[in-house]
């Protein structure tokens, strides 16, 4: 049941994101500013995710520290 909820939430977020992208394209040329901002946030998100996946110190503390 939990996975169904996550799936529906993910699908809704995808649709919202696509509507936002299409709306910014329709609002050309002012929509380009929003697309540039989204691109910048996406690049930063990928950077943070890559750093987290390759950081051994975070993995060590995640496995050894009691919660």
PQR file with spaces between the fields and no chain letter, atoms N, CA, C, O and H, PARSE charges and radii, in Angstrom:
ATOM       1  N    UNK     1       0.819   -1.181    0.000 -0.4000 1.5000
ATOM       2  CA   UNK     1       0.000    0.000    0.000 -0.0000 2.0000
ATOM       3  C    UNK     1       0.870    1.256    0.000  0.5500 1.7000
ATOM       4  O    UNK     1       0.549    2.256   -0.642 -0.5500 1.4000
ATOM       5  N    UNK     2       1.979    1.177    0.736 -0.4000 1.5000
ATOM       6  CA   UNK     2       2.876    2.328    0.804 -0.0000 2.0000
ATOM       7  C    UNK     2       3.468    2.634   -0.568  0.5500 1.7000
ATOM       8  O    UNK     2       3.579    3.797   -0.957 -0.5500 1.4000
ATOM       9  H    UNK     2       2.240    0.365    1.257  0.4000 1.0000
ATOM      10  N    UNK     3       3.848    1.583   -1.302 -0.4000 1.5000
ATOM      11  CA   UNK     3       4.439    1.786   -2.626 -0.0000 2.0000
ATOM      12  C    UNK     3       3.427    2.376   -3.606  0.5500 1.7000
ATOM      13  O    UNK     3       3.794    3.158   -4.483 -0.5500 1.4000
ATOM      14  H    UNK     3       3.757    0.638   -0.986  0.4000 1.0000
ATOM      15  N    UNK     4       2.173    2.008   -3.461 -0.4000 1.5000
ATOM      16  CA   UNK     4       1.128    2.578   -4.310 -0.0000 2.0000
ATOM      17  C    UNK     4       1.009    4.086   -4.042  0.5500 1.7000
ATOM      18  O    UNK     4       0.882    4.878   -4.976 -0.5500 1.4000
ATOM      19  H    UNK     4       1.875    1.373   -2.749  0.4000 1.0000
ATOM      20  N    UNK     5       1.051    4.469   -2.777 -0.4000 1.5000
ATOM      21  CA   UNK     5       1.001    5.888   -2.429 -0.0000 2.0000
ATOM      22  C    UNK     5       2.189    6.658   -2.994  0.5500 1.7000
ATOM      23  O    UNK     5       2.029    7.757   -3.526 -0.5500 1.4000
ATOM      24  H    UNK     5       1.154    3.825   -2.019  0.4000 1.0000
ATOM      25  N    UNK     6       3.396    6.070   -2.875 -0.4000 1.5000
ATOM      26  CA   UNK     6       4.586    6.709   -3.442 -0.0000 2.0000
ATOM      27  C    UNK     6       4.495    6.803   -4.959  0.5500 1.7000
ATOM      28  O    UNK     6       4.912    7.797   -5.552 -0.5500 1.4000
ATOM      29  H    UNK     6       3.526    5.177   -2.443  0.4000 1.0000
ATOM      30  N    UNK     7       3.950    5.769   -5.581 -0.4000 1.5000
ATOM      31  CA   UNK     7       3.808    5.779   -7.030 -0.0000 2.0000
ATOM      32  C    UNK     7       2.858    6.868   -7.503  0.5500 1.7000
ATOM      33  O    UNK     7       3.151    7.587   -8.459 -0.5500 1.4000
ATOM      34  H    UNK     7       3.611    4.961   -5.099  0.4000 1.0000
ATOM      35  N    UNK     8       1.728    6.986   -6.836 -0.4000 1.5000
ATOM      36  CA   UNK     8       0.753    8.019   -7.196 -0.0000 2.0000
ATOM      37  C    UNK     8       1.333    9.410   -6.953  0.5500 1.7000
ATOM      38  O    UNK     8       1.154   10.311   -7.771 -0.5500 1.4000
ATOM      39  H    UNK     8       1.490    6.402   -6.059  0.4000 1.0000
ATOM      40  N    UNK     9       2.023    9.582   -5.836 -0.4000 1.5000
ATOM      41  CA   UNK     9       2.647   10.864   -5.536 -0.0000 2.0000
ATOM      42  C    UNK     9       3.734   11.201   -6.554  0.5500 1.7000
ATOM      43  O    UNK     9       3.836   12.347   -6.994 -0.5500 1.4000
ATOM      44  H    UNK     9       2.169    8.850   -5.171  0.4000 1.0000
ATOM      45  N    UNK    10       4.539   10.218   -6.929 -0.4000 1.5000
ATOM      46  CA   UNK    10       5.573   10.441   -7.936 -0.0000 2.0000
ATOM      47  C    UNK    10       4.980   10.792   -9.288  0.5500 1.7000
ATOM      48  O    UNK    10       5.496   11.667   -9.983 -0.5500 1.4000
ATOM      49  H    UNK    10       4.456    9.288   -6.572  0.4000 1.0000
ATOM      50  N    UNK    11       3.907   10.122   -9.666 -0.4000 1.5000
ATOM      51  CA   UNK    11       3.243   10.405  -10.940 -0.0000 2.0000
ATOM      52  C    UNK    11       2.664   11.817  -10.952  0.5500 1.7000
ATOM      53  O    UNK    11       2.770   12.531  -11.949 -0.5500 1.4000
ATOM      54  H    UNK    11       3.488    9.411   -9.101  0.4000 1.0000
ATOM      55  N    UNK    12       2.049   12.214   -9.834 -0.4000 1.5000
ATOM      56  CA   UNK    12       1.501   13.572   -9.741 -0.0000 2.0000
ATOM      57  C    UNK    12       2.612   14.618   -9.814  0.5500 1.7000
ATOM      58  O    UNK    12       2.450   15.656  -10.456 -0.5500 1.4000
ATOM      59  H    UNK    12       1.962   11.634   -9.024  0.4000 1.0000
ATOM      60  N    UNK    13       3.741   14.346   -9.155 -0.4000 1.5000
ATOM      61  CA   UNK    13       4.866   15.283   -9.207 -0.0000 2.0000
ATOM      62  C    UNK    13       5.422   15.379  -10.624  0.5500 1.7000
ATOM      63  O    UNK    13       5.792   16.464  -11.073 -0.5500 1.4000
ATOM      64  H    UNK    13       3.872   13.503   -8.633  0.4000 1.0000
ATOM      65  N    UNK    14       5.481   14.247  -11.332 -0.4000 1.5000
ATOM      66  CA   UNK    14       5.952   14.250  -12.722 -0.0000 2.0000
ATOM      67  C    UNK    14       5.027   15.072  -13.607  0.5500 1.7000
ATOM      68  O    UNK    14       5.496   15.879  -14.410 -0.5500 1.4000
ATOM      69  H    UNK    14       5.180   13.366  -10.967  0.4000 1.0000
ATOM      70  N    UNK    15       3.728   14.879  -13.471 -0.4000 1.5000
ATOM      71  CA   UNK    15       2.771   15.652  -14.262 -0.0000 2.0000
ATOM      72  C    UNK    15       2.864   17.143  -13.958  0.5500 1.7000
ATOM      73  O    UNK    15       2.802   17.970  -14.868 -0.5500 1.4000
ATOM      74  H    UNK    15       3.347   14.223  -12.819  0.4000 1.0000
ATOM      75  N    UNK    16       3.015   17.490  -12.674 -0.4000 1.5000
ATOM      76  CA   UNK    16       3.152   18.893  -12.290 -0.0000 2.0000
ATOM      77  C    UNK    16       4.412   19.502  -12.896  0.5500 1.7000
ATOM      78  O    UNK    16       4.383   20.628  -13.394 -0.5500 1.4000
ATOM      79  H    UNK    16       3.065   16.818  -11.934  0.4000 1.0000
ATOM      80  N    UNK    17       5.513   18.764  -12.853 -0.4000 1.5000
ATOM      81  CA   UNK    17       6.773   19.250  -13.412 -0.0000 2.0000
ATOM      82  C    UNK    17       6.661   19.443  -14.925  0.5500 1.7000
ATOM      83  O    UNK    17       7.140   20.446  -15.455 -0.5500 1.4000
ATOM      84  H    UNK    17       5.537   17.849  -12.449  0.4000 1.0000
ATOM      85  N    UNK    18       6.041   18.503  -15.617 -0.4000 1.5000
ATOM      86  CA   UNK    18       5.882   18.614  -17.067 -0.0000 2.0000
ATOM      87  C    UNK    18       4.978   19.796  -17.422  0.5500 1.7000
ATOM      88  O    UNK    18       5.251   20.507  -18.389 -0.5500 1.4000
ATOM      89  H    UNK    18       5.653   17.688  -15.187  0.4000 1.0000
ATOM      90  N    UNK    19       3.907   20.015  -16.655 -0.4000 1.5000
ATOM      91  CA   UNK    19       3.035   21.161  -16.902 -0.0000 2.0000
ATOM      92  C    UNK    19       3.796   22.467  -16.695  0.5500 1.7000
ATOM      93  O    UNK    19       3.590   23.436  -17.427 -0.5500 1.4000
ATOM      94  H    UNK    19       3.686   19.438  -15.869  0.4000 1.0000
ATOM      95  N    UNK    20       4.668   22.489  -15.706 -0.4000 1.5000
ATOM      96  CA   UNK    20       5.464   23.682  -15.463 -0.0000 2.0000
ATOM      97  C    UNK    20       6.433   23.932  -16.628  0.5500 1.7000
ATOM      98  O    UNK    20       6.588   25.072  -17.066 -0.5500 1.4000
ATOM      99  H    UNK    20       4.835   21.702  -15.112  0.4000 1.0000
ATOM     100  N    UNK    21       7.073   22.894  -17.120 -0.4000 1.5000
ATOM     101  CA   UNK    21       8.008   23.031  -18.241 -0.0000 2.0000
ATOM     102  C    UNK    21       7.270   23.527  -19.484  0.5500 1.7000
ATOM     103  O    UNK    21       7.718   24.469  -20.139 -0.5500 1.4000
ATOM     104  H    UNK    21       6.947   21.968  -16.764  0.4000 1.0000
ATOM     105  N    UNK    22       6.138   22.893  -19.810 -0.4000 1.5000
ATOM     106  CA   UNK    22       5.377   23.306  -20.996 -0.0000 2.0000
ATOM     107  C    UNK    22       4.857   24.730  -20.853  0.5500 1.7000
ATOM     108  O    UNK    22       4.822   25.476  -21.832 -0.5500 1.4000
ATOM     109  H    UNK    22       5.774   22.129  -19.278  0.4000 1.0000
ATOM     110  N    UNK    23       4.455   25.115  -19.649 -0.4000 1.5000
ATOM     111  CA   UNK    23       3.996   26.485  -19.423 -0.0000 2.0000
ATOM     112  C    UNK    23       5.114   27.497  -19.628  0.5500 1.7000
ATOM     113  O    UNK    23       4.887   28.579  -20.169 -0.5500 1.4000
ATOM     114  H    UNK    23       4.484   24.510  -18.854  0.4000 1.0000
ATOM     115  N    UNK    24       6.318   27.147  -19.197 -0.4000 1.5000
ATOM     116  CA   UNK    24       7.448   28.054  -19.392 -0.0000 2.0000
ATOM     117  C    UNK    24       7.829   28.162  -20.866  0.5500 1.7000
ATOM     118  O    UNK    24       8.244   29.226  -21.326 -0.5500 1.4000
ATOM     119  H    UNK    24       6.502   26.268  -18.757  0.4000 1.0000
ATOM     120  N    UNK    25       7.690   27.062  -21.603 -0.4000 1.5000
ATOM     121  CA   UNK    25       7.979   27.110  -23.043 -0.0000 2.0000
ATOM     122  C    UNK    25       6.945   27.971  -23.756  0.5500 1.7000
ATOM     123  O    UNK    25       7.286   28.732  -24.662 -0.5500 1.4000
ATOM     124  H    UNK    25       7.353   26.198  -21.229  0.4000 1.0000
ATOM     125  N    UNK    26       5.687   27.856  -23.354 -0.4000 1.5000
ATOM     126  CA   UNK    26       4.625   28.657  -23.972 -0.0000 2.0000
ATOM     127  C    UNK    26       4.831   30.145  -23.674  0.5500 1.7000
ATOM     128  O    UNK    26       4.494   30.993  -24.500 -0.5500 1.4000
ATOM     129  H    UNK    26       5.409   27.238  -22.618  0.4000 1.0000
ATOM     130  N    UNK    27       5.383   30.465  -22.498 -0.4000 1.5000
ATOM     131  CA   UNK    27       5.596   31.860  -22.101 -0.0000 2.0000
ATOM     132  C    UNK    27       6.883   32.434  -22.692  0.5500 1.7000
ATOM     133  O    UNK    27       7.449   33.378  -22.140 -0.5500 1.4000
ATOM     134  H    UNK    27       5.657   29.775  -21.827  0.4000 1.0000
ATOM     135  N    UNK    28       7.343   31.880  -23.798 -0.4000 1.5000
ATOM     136  CA   UNK    28       8.566   32.361  -24.446 -0.0000 2.0000
ATOM     137  C    UNK    28       8.415   33.829  -24.790  0.5500 1.7000
ATOM     138  O    UNK    28       7.335   34.185  -25.262 -0.5500 1.4000
ATOM     139  H    UNK    28       6.883   31.114  -24.247  0.4000 1.0000
ATOM     140  N    UNK    29       9.346   34.693  -24.611 -0.4000 1.5000
ATOM     141  CA   UNK    29      10.736   34.525  -24.189 -0.0000 2.0000
ATOM     142  C    UNK    29      10.942   34.608  -22.685  0.5500 1.7000
ATOM     143  O    UNK    29      12.026   34.275  -22.206 -0.5500 1.4000
ATOM     144  H    UNK    29      10.223   34.404  -24.227  0.4000 1.0000
ATOM     145  N    UNK    30       9.929   35.046  -21.909 -0.4000 1.5000
ATOM     146  CA   UNK    30      10.125   35.186  -20.468 -0.0000 2.0000
ATOM     147  C    UNK    30      10.250   33.844  -19.770  0.5500 1.7000
ATOM     148  O    UNK    30      10.835   33.762  -18.690 -0.5500 1.4000
ATOM     149  H    UNK    30       9.049   35.317  -22.298  0.4000 1.0000
ATOM     150  N    UNK    31       9.722   32.816  -20.355 -0.4000 1.5000
ATOM     151  CA   UNK    31       9.812   31.481  -19.767 -0.0000 2.0000
ATOM     152  C    UNK    31      11.224   30.926  -19.762  0.5500 1.7000
ATOM     153  O    UNK    31      11.528   30.007  -19.000 -0.5500 1.4000
ATOM     154  H    UNK    31       9.247   32.882  -21.232  0.4000 1.0000
ATOM     155  N    UNK    32      12.091   31.476  -20.605 -0.4000 1.5000
ATOM     156  CA   UNK    32      13.483   31.027  -20.644 -0.0000 2.0000
ATOM     157  C    UNK    32      14.147   31.240  -19.283  0.5500 1.7000
ATOM     158  O    UNK    32      14.974   30.427  -18.871 -0.5500 1.4000
ATOM     159  H    UNK    32      11.845   32.222  -21.224  0.4000 1.0000
ATOM     160  N    UNK    33      13.799   32.311  -18.586 -0.4000 1.5000
ATOM     161  CA   UNK    33      14.370   32.567  -17.263 -0.0000 2.0000
ATOM     162  C    UNK    33      14.031   31.437  -16.289  0.5500 1.7000
ATOM     163  O    UNK    33      14.888   30.991  -15.526 -0.5500 1.4000
ATOM     164  H    UNK    33      13.127   32.972  -18.921  0.4000 1.0000
ATOM     165  N    UNK    34      12.800   30.988  -16.319 -0.4000 1.5000
ATOM     166  CA   UNK    34      12.396   29.877  -15.460 -0.0000 2.0000
ATOM     167  C    UNK    34      13.086   28.582  -15.843  0.5500 1.7000
ATOM     168  O    UNK    34      13.483   27.805  -14.975 -0.5500 1.4000
ATOM     169  H    UNK    34      12.104   31.351  -16.939  0.4000 1.0000
ATOM     170  N    UNK    35      13.231   28.347  -17.138 -0.4000 1.5000
ATOM     171  CA   UNK    35      13.914   27.127  -17.583 -0.0000 2.0000
ATOM     172  C    UNK    35      15.377   27.130  -17.157  0.5500 1.7000
ATOM     173  O    UNK    35      15.919   26.090  -16.781 -0.5500 1.4000
ATOM     174  H    UNK    35      12.909   28.978  -17.843  0.4000 1.0000
ATOM     175  N    UNK    36      16.013   28.290  -17.217 -0.4000 1.5000
ATOM     176  CA   UNK    36      17.407   28.385  -16.767 -0.0000 2.0000
ATOM     177  C    UNK    36      17.494   28.105  -15.263  0.5500 1.7000
ATOM     178  O    UNK    36      18.412   27.418  -14.816 -0.5500 1.4000
ATOM     179  H    UNK    36      15.572   29.134  -17.523  0.4000 1.0000
ATOM     180  N    UNK    37      16.556   28.625  -14.491 -0.4000 1.5000
ATOM     181  CA   UNK    37      16.549   28.378  -13.049 -0.0000 2.0000
ATOM     182  C    UNK    37      16.342   26.896  -12.745  0.5500 1.7000
ATOM     183  O    UNK    37      17.011   26.343  -11.872 -0.5500 1.4000
ATOM     184  H    UNK    37      15.810   29.183  -14.855  0.4000 1.0000
ATOM     185  N    UNK    38      15.423   26.252  -13.456 -0.4000 1.5000
ATOM     186  CA   UNK    38      15.179   24.827  -13.252 -0.0000 2.0000
ATOM     187  C    UNK    38      16.417   24.020  -13.628  0.5500 1.7000
ATOM     188  O    UNK    38      16.764   23.063  -12.937 -0.5500 1.4000
ATOM     189  H    UNK    38      14.879   26.701  -14.166  0.4000 1.0000
ATOM     190  N    UNK    39      17.078   24.392  -14.705 -0.4000 1.5000
ATOM     191  CA   UNK    39      18.301   23.707  -15.117 -0.0000 2.0000
ATOM     192  C    UNK    39      19.381   23.840  -14.042  0.5500 1.7000
ATOM     193  O    UNK    39      20.057   22.862  -13.722 -0.5500 1.4000
ATOM     194  H    UNK    39      16.796   25.170  -15.267  0.4000 1.0000
ATOM     195  N    UNK    40      19.547   25.036  -13.484 -0.4000 1.5000
ATOM     196  CA   UNK    40      20.530   25.243  -12.423 -0.0000 2.0000
ATOM     197  C    UNK    40      20.235   24.403  -11.194  0.5500 1.7000
ATOM     198  O    UNK    40      21.144   23.805  -10.617 -0.5500 1.4000
ATOM     199  H    UNK    40      18.998   25.830  -13.744  0.4000 1.0000
ATOM     200  N    UNK    41      18.967   24.351  -10.785 -0.4000 1.5000
ATOM     201  CA   UNK    41      18.592   23.526   -9.634 -0.0000 2.0000
ATOM     202  C    UNK    41      18.815   22.043   -9.910  0.5500 1.7000
ATOM     203  O    UNK    41      19.235   21.295   -9.027 -0.5500 1.4000
ATOM     204  H    UNK    41      18.228   24.836  -11.253  0.4000 1.0000
ATOM     205  N    UNK    42      18.531   21.625  -11.139 -0.4000 1.5000
ATOM     206  CA   UNK    42      18.749   20.223  -11.503 -0.0000 2.0000
ATOM     207  C    UNK    42      20.223   19.853  -11.448  0.5500 1.7000
ATOM     208  O    UNK    42      20.574   18.772  -10.974 -0.5500 1.4000
ATOM     209  H    UNK    42      18.189   22.233  -11.856  0.4000 1.0000
ATOM     210  N    UNK    43      21.079   20.732  -11.925 -0.4000 1.5000
ATOM     211  CA   UNK    43      22.517   20.468  -11.890 -0.0000 2.0000
ATOM     212  C    UNK    43      23.008   20.386  -10.447  0.5500 1.7000
ATOM     213  O    UNK    43      23.796   19.502  -10.112 -0.5500 1.4000
ATOM     214  H    UNK    43      20.793   21.609  -12.311  0.4000 1.0000
ATOM     215  N    UNK    44      22.549   21.302   -9.589 -0.4000 1.5000
ATOM     216  CA   UNK    44      22.939   21.255   -8.181 -0.0000 2.0000
ATOM     217  C    UNK    44      22.429   19.995   -7.492  0.5500 1.7000
ATOM     218  O    UNK    44      23.136   19.417   -6.667 -0.5500 1.4000
ATOM     219  H    UNK    44      21.909   22.021   -9.861  0.4000 1.0000
ATOM     220  N    UNK    45      21.214   19.562   -7.818 -0.4000 1.5000
ATOM     221  CA   UNK    45      20.664   18.336   -7.239 -0.0000 2.0000
ATOM     222  C    UNK    45      21.505   17.130   -7.633  0.5500 1.7000
ATOM     223  O    UNK    45      21.804   16.278   -6.796 -0.5500 1.4000
ATOM     224  H    UNK    45      20.640   20.032   -8.489  0.4000 1.0000
ATOM     225  N    UNK    46      21.887   17.056   -8.903 -0.4000 1.5000
ATOM     226  CA   UNK    46      22.711   15.939   -9.368 -0.0000 2.0000
ATOM     227  C    UNK    46      24.069   15.955   -8.669  0.5500 1.7000
ATOM     228  O    UNK    46      24.596   14.898   -8.320 -0.5500 1.4000
ATOM     229  H    UNK    46      21.644   17.749   -9.583  0.4000 1.0000
ATOM     230  N    UNK    47      24.642   17.146   -8.462 -0.4000 1.5000
ATOM     231  CA   UNK    47      25.933   17.267   -7.773 -0.0000 2.0000
ATOM     232  C    UNK    47      25.831   16.760   -6.340  0.5500 1.7000
ATOM     233  O    UNK    47      26.685   15.992   -5.896 -0.5500 1.4000
ATOM     234  H    UNK    47      24.215   18.004   -8.745  0.4000 1.0000
ATOM     235  N    UNK    48      24.799   17.179   -5.611 -0.4000 1.5000
ATOM     236  CA   UNK    48      24.617   16.757   -4.228 -0.0000 2.0000
ATOM     237  C    UNK    48      24.383   15.251   -4.154  0.5500 1.7000
ATOM     238  O    UNK    48      24.938   14.581   -3.283 -0.5500 1.4000
ATOM     239  H    UNK    48      24.106   17.803   -5.971  0.4000 1.0000
ATOM     240  N    UNK    49      23.576   14.720   -5.051 -0.4000 1.5000
ATOM     241  CA   UNK    49      23.306   13.288   -5.064 -0.0000 2.0000
ATOM     242  C    UNK    49      24.574   12.489   -5.351  0.5500 1.7000
ATOM     243  O    UNK    49      24.817   11.468   -4.708 -0.5500 1.4000
ATOM     244  H    UNK    49      23.126   15.264   -5.759  0.4000 1.0000
ATOM     245  N    UNK    50      25.380   12.938   -6.301 -0.4000 1.5000
ATOM     246  CA   UNK    50      26.626   12.245   -6.621 -0.0000 2.0000
ATOM     247  C    UNK    50      27.599   12.292   -5.446  0.5500 1.7000
ATOM     248  O    UNK    50      28.269   11.299   -5.161 -0.5500 1.4000
ATOM     249  H    UNK    50      25.183   13.768   -6.824  0.4000 1.0000
ATOM     250  N    UNK    51      27.685   13.436   -4.759 -0.4000 1.5000
ATOM     251  CA   UNK    51      28.571   13.527   -3.596 -0.0000 2.0000
ATOM     252  C    UNK    51      28.115   12.599   -2.477  0.5500 1.7000
ATOM     253  O    UNK    51      28.941   11.983   -1.804 -0.5500 1.4000
ATOM     254  H    UNK    51      27.140   14.242   -4.990  0.4000 1.0000
ATOM     255  N    UNK    52      26.824   12.500   -2.279 -0.4000 1.5000
ATOM     256  CA   UNK    52      26.311   11.625   -1.228 -0.0000 2.0000
ATOM     257  C    UNK    52      26.579   10.159   -1.552  0.5500 1.7000
ATOM     258  O    UNK    52      26.931    9.386   -0.661 -0.5500 1.4000
ATOM     259  H    UNK    52      26.153   13.001   -2.827  0.4000 1.0000
ATOM     260  N    UNK    53      26.419    9.773   -2.791 -0.4000 1.5000
ATOM     261  CA   UNK    53      26.618    8.382   -3.168 -0.0000 2.0000
ATOM     262  C    UNK    53      28.084    7.954   -3.126  0.5500 1.7000
ATOM     263  O    UNK    53      28.375    6.767   -2.981 -0.5500 1.4000
ATOM     264  H    UNK    53      26.133   10.401   -3.515  0.4000 1.0000
ATOM     265  N    UNK    54      29.002    8.897   -3.250 -0.4000 1.5000
ATOM     266  CA   UNK    54      30.416    8.549   -3.281 -0.0000 2.0000
ATOM     267  C    UNK    54      31.138    8.849   -1.968  0.5500 1.7000
ATOM     268  O    UNK    54      32.348    8.636   -1.885 -0.5500 1.4000
ATOM     269  H    UNK    54      28.766    9.862   -3.368  0.4000 1.0000
ATOM     270  N    UNK    55      30.439    9.338   -0.937 -0.4000 1.5000
ATOM     271  CA   UNK    55      31.080    9.702    0.315 -0.0000 2.0000
ATOM     272  C    UNK    55      31.111    8.491    1.249  0.5500 1.7000
ATOM     273  O    UNK    55      30.068    8.061    1.742 -0.5500 1.4000
ATOM     274  H    UNK    55      29.456    9.512   -1.004  0.4000 1.0000
ATOM     275  N    UNK    56      32.290    7.948    1.491 -0.4000 1.5000
ATOM     276  CA   UNK    56      32.423    6.762    2.348 -0.0000 2.0000
ATOM     277  C    UNK    56      32.202    7.092    3.820  0.5500 1.7000
ATOM     278  O    UNK    56      31.734    6.249    4.586 -0.5500 1.4000
ATOM     279  H    UNK    56      33.137    8.298    1.091  0.4000 1.0000
ATOM     280  N    UNK    57      32.537    8.315    4.216 -0.4000 1.5000
ATOM     281  CA   UNK    57      32.364    8.688    5.623 -0.0000 2.0000
ATOM     282  C    UNK    57      30.886    8.675    5.999  0.5500 1.7000
ATOM     283  O    UNK    57      30.533    8.197    7.077 -0.5500 1.4000
ATOM     284  H    UNK    57      32.917    9.000    3.594  0.4000 1.0000
ATOM     285  N    UNK    58      30.022    9.188    5.134 -0.4000 1.5000
ATOM     286  CA   UNK    58      28.581    9.159    5.410 -0.0000 2.0000
ATOM     287  C    UNK    58      28.077    7.728    5.499  0.5500 1.7000
ATOM     288  O    UNK    58      27.248    7.417    6.354 -0.5500 1.4000
ATOM     289  H    UNK    58      30.309    9.576    4.259  0.4000 1.0000
ATOM     290  N    UNK    59      28.563    6.859    4.631 -0.4000 1.5000
ATOM     291  CA   UNK    59      28.157    5.456    4.671 -0.0000 2.0000
ATOM     292  C    UNK    59      28.577    4.800    5.976  0.5500 1.7000
ATOM     293  O    UNK    59      27.817    4.028    6.562 -0.5500 1.4000
ATOM     294  H    UNK    59      29.236    7.113    3.936  0.4000 1.0000
ATOM     295  N    UNK    60      29.799    5.110    6.437 -0.4000 1.5000
ATOM     296  CA   UNK    60      30.295    4.535    7.688 -0.0000 2.0000
ATOM     297  C    UNK    60      29.405    4.923    8.852  0.5500 1.7000
ATOM     298  O    UNK    60      28.995    4.064    9.633 -0.5500 1.4000
ATOM     299  H    UNK    60      30.417    5.737    5.961  0.4000 1.0000
ATOM     300  N    UNK    61      29.098    6.210    8.978 -0.4000 1.5000
ATOM     301  CA   UNK    61      28.272    6.669   10.097 -0.0000 2.0000
ATOM     302  C    UNK    61      26.835    6.187    9.960  0.5500 1.7000
ATOM     303  O    UNK    61      26.166    5.956   10.967 -0.5500 1.4000
ATOM     304  H    UNK    61      29.430    6.908    8.344  0.4000 1.0000
ATOM     305  N    UNK    62      26.359    6.035    8.757 -0.4000 1.5000
ATOM     306  CA   UNK    62      24.995    5.527    8.560 -0.0000 2.0000
ATOM     307  C    UNK    62      24.879    4.091    9.042  0.5500 1.7000
ATOM     308  O    UNK    62      23.828    3.684    9.538 -0.5500 1.4000
ATOM     309  H    UNK    62      26.903    6.223    7.939  0.4000 1.0000
ATOM     310  N    UNK    63      25.949    3.323    8.900 -0.4000 1.5000
ATOM     311  CA   UNK    63      25.905    1.904    9.299 -0.0000 2.0000
ATOM     312  C    UNK    63      26.262    1.679   10.752  0.5500 1.7000
ATOM     313  O    UNK    63      25.825    0.684   11.330 -0.5500 1.4000
ATOM     314  H    UNK    63      26.803    3.654    8.497  0.4000 1.0000
ATOM     315  N    UNK    64      27.038    2.559   11.372 -0.4000 1.5000
ATOM     316  CA   UNK    64      27.542    2.278   12.724 -0.0000 2.0000
ATOM     317  C    UNK    64      26.879    3.087   13.845  0.5500 1.7000
ATOM     318  O    UNK    64      26.903    2.641   14.992 -0.5500 1.4000
ATOM     319  H    UNK    64      27.393    3.367   10.902  0.4000 1.0000
ATOM     320  N    UNK    65      26.306    4.222   13.572 -0.4000 1.5000
ATOM     321  CA   UNK    65      25.718    5.044   14.625 -0.0000 2.0000
ATOM     322  C    UNK    65      24.327    4.528   14.951  0.5500 1.7000
ATOM     323  O    UNK    65      23.512    4.288   14.061 -0.5500 1.4000
ATOM     324  H    UNK    65      26.287    4.584   12.640  0.4000 1.0000
ATOM     325  N    UNK    66      24.064    4.358   16.268 -0.4000 1.5000
ATOM     326  CA   UNK    66      22.735    3.899   16.678 -0.0000 2.0000
ATOM     327  C    UNK    66      21.729    5.030   16.528  0.5500 1.7000
ATOM     328  O    UNK    66      22.042    6.203   16.736 -0.5500 1.4000
ATOM     329  H    UNK    66      24.726    4.553   16.992  0.4000 1.0000
ATOM     330  N    UNK    67      20.526    4.648   16.165 -0.4000 1.5000
ATOM     331  CA   UNK    67      19.469    5.644   15.966 -0.0000 2.0000
ATOM     332  C    UNK    67      18.534    5.652   17.132  0.5500 1.7000
ATOM     333  O    UNK    67      17.576    6.426   17.150 -0.5500 1.4000
ATOM     334  H    UNK    67      20.272    3.696   15.996  0.4000 1.0000
